Amino acid sequence: MFYYLLKYVLLGPLLRLVFRPRIEGLENVPASGPAIVAGNHLSFSDHFLMPAMLKRRITFLAKAEYFTGPGLRGRLTAFFFRSAGQIPVDRSGKEAGQAAIREGLKVLSRDELLGIYPEGTRSHDGRLYKGKVGVAVMALRAGVPVVPCAMIGTFEAQPPGKVVPNIHPVTIRFGKALDFSRYAGMEHEKAILRAVTDEIMYAILTLSEQEYVDEYAAVVKERQAAEKGARERRFPRAPLS
């Protein structure tokens, strides 16, 4: 109930009015039946803009931190995501990844749309990063098509760390559904999972025209944070007099 209240009354009309998003390829999203929508992830606002524009309900696997934040803001955020039917995902290890896959397969077993960001985290610099193979595991196990999606302009509208979005044109572009039925029963083969994931990421790249980085975003973020910390320890700022 709250999902449709947000979509059609509270949030959807506001997003359309403010961002006036341009939608391309909406006909590529199946009108019925299970499917995965796999997109790039540039901004917190991605969680709201894509669902608001789709005709069908879509359930996202959202990071668990959205459900466990402290204080009033944290409780409100958790309430919002739960009410919108989003599923918390613990990203802290291999077992957590398996739990996320199980939850995603439950959504697909109900003939619903599942939204996933194969990069596993938001891009911190607007580039597209290497995809994790969980999307391939779910696509092959469930035997469902994968619709690539590119969010364009949301990084400029709400870059990391910005709470109030900028007014910036946004395009949401859906590509033709990818069929991986030729790999049925091969979801335990690492080479196949990597090939399927890379094909999905290439489709997203073609739609988004981003610069591609053949590394996981989380690894790059950690390395850059460590390098920044090392520089600050080596060249500490002088105290203000």
PyMOL commands that set and color helices and strands:
alter all, ss='L'
color gray80, all
select helices_A, chain A and resi 2-10+12-19+26-28+46-53+64-67+71-83+94-109+134-142+154-157+181-183+190-208+217-234
alter helices_A, ss='H'
color red, helices_A
select strands_A, chain A and resi 22-24+35-39+58-63+87-89+113-116+128-129+146-152+171-174+212-213
alter strands_A, ss='S'
color yellow, strands_A
deselect
rebuild
show_as cartoon
